């Protein structure tokens, strides 16, 4: 999760790109492409943050909403599963809530395209014996997480 602001500007977006590259460190070389839309906030300095590290910046086609379908699906998921169900009090609360959701999405939420696994955690091997399952509630029970107990 990068940053949250009510009024993003070109300079602010460029700084968020710099922060991302610093956070990635050596892992930045694992990325070859950045797909972005044609918003005026994405200026030449924004693109240069990525091109200096060998990442090719690609623009989505005009009037092609399905071209960035993965990101659109993530935004839809976060709205349906989180933001439509919780009252955000302030920027600090929004940051904490989004960070919790990001961890849940990447570590615990089942994904259909991954055969019900999570992006950063593989499914455990099947067990024929009786198993005990524990439940952990995130964000006051809004996001339940289940895990097998050994």
N, C-alpha and C positions, 0 to 999 in steps of 0.2 A: 504494500500500500504506500503510495508516494505522498501525496499531499492533498489537503482539503482547503478550499477557499471559496468564498461567496462570489468573488469577482476575479476570475483568472485573466491574466494578461499574457502577452507574448513573452515578456521577460520572466514572469513567474513560471510559465510552462517550460521555458528553456532551463531555468534553474532546477526544476524537477527532473528534467532529463539528465542534467549533470549529477544530481543526487543519485539517480538510478545507476548511472555508470560507475559512480564511486562505490555504491552498495554491491554491484556485481563483481567488481574487482577483476580477478583473473578469469572469472566465468563469462565475462563479456565476449571473449573470443569464441564462445560456443554459439553465439547468435550471428546469423548471416544477413537477416532481413528485418526491417521494421516496416510494418504496414500502417499507414496513417491516413486519415481523411484530409480534406482540403480546407480545413478551418483556417482562418487568417491568423490565429494564434500560433500556428506552426510556421515559424519564419525560417530564414536561411540559417541563423545561429542555432536554432533547434536542430535542424538537419545536420549541421556540422559537428554537433556533439557526438552523433553516431557515426558519421562518415569518417571521422578521424580515427576511429577504432576499427574501420573496415566493415562496418555494417551498412548495407545498401538500403536506402530509404525508398520505399515504394508507395505511391499514392493510389488510393482507391479510385475507381472510375467514377466520373460524375453521375449522379442519379442512379447508383447501383447499390441499394441498401443491403443486398445479400452478399456483397463482396467481402464484408467483414463480419460474417455471420457468427463466428466464434465469440467475438467480443460482444456482439448484440445479444447473444444467448446468455453470456455471463451477466450483462447488465439486466436482462430480463429476470434471471434467476435471483439476483440480489434484490431486485424490487419486489418480486412475488414472495420470496421466502423471508425477507427481512424488513425492508423499508416500508412496505405496505402494512406491516403488523406491529410497528413500534413507533412511539413518539420520540423524535430526536429533540433533545433539550438545547444543545449548543454544539459548537465545533468540537470541543473536547469529547463530548459524548459520542458524536458521529465518528470521530477517529477510533475510539475504543470499540465501538460497535462494528465498524468495518474491519478492524483488525481481527476481532473474534470471528467474524463471518469468514474472512479469508482463511484463517487456520482451519475452521470447520470444513470449508469447501475443499481445501487441498488435502486434508488428512483424514476426514471421516465421512464426508458426504458421498454416497454411492453415485457413480456416473454410468449411465446406460452404455455409452460408447466404450467404456473400459470394463465391460462385463461386471458391473456393480462394484468395481474397485474404486479407490480414490486416486487422484493424480500422483500423490507423493507417498502412497502406502498401498502395497499389494494386498490382495485378499489372503487370509490365512489358509493353510491347507485344510481340506475337509476332514472332519473328525466323526467317527461313527458312534462314539460313546456319548453319554449324556454330558452336556456342557452347561456351565453356568454363565449367564449373561448379565452384565452390569450396565446400568444406564447412567450417563453423566449429562446433566442439563447445562447448556450454555445460554447466556443472555436470559436468565430467569425462566428457563424451560422452553423458550422459543425454538431453540435448536437442540433436539435430543441427540445424543451420541451413544451407541451401543458397542460393547466390546466383550470378547470372550475372556473368561477367567480360567487360568490354567489349573 
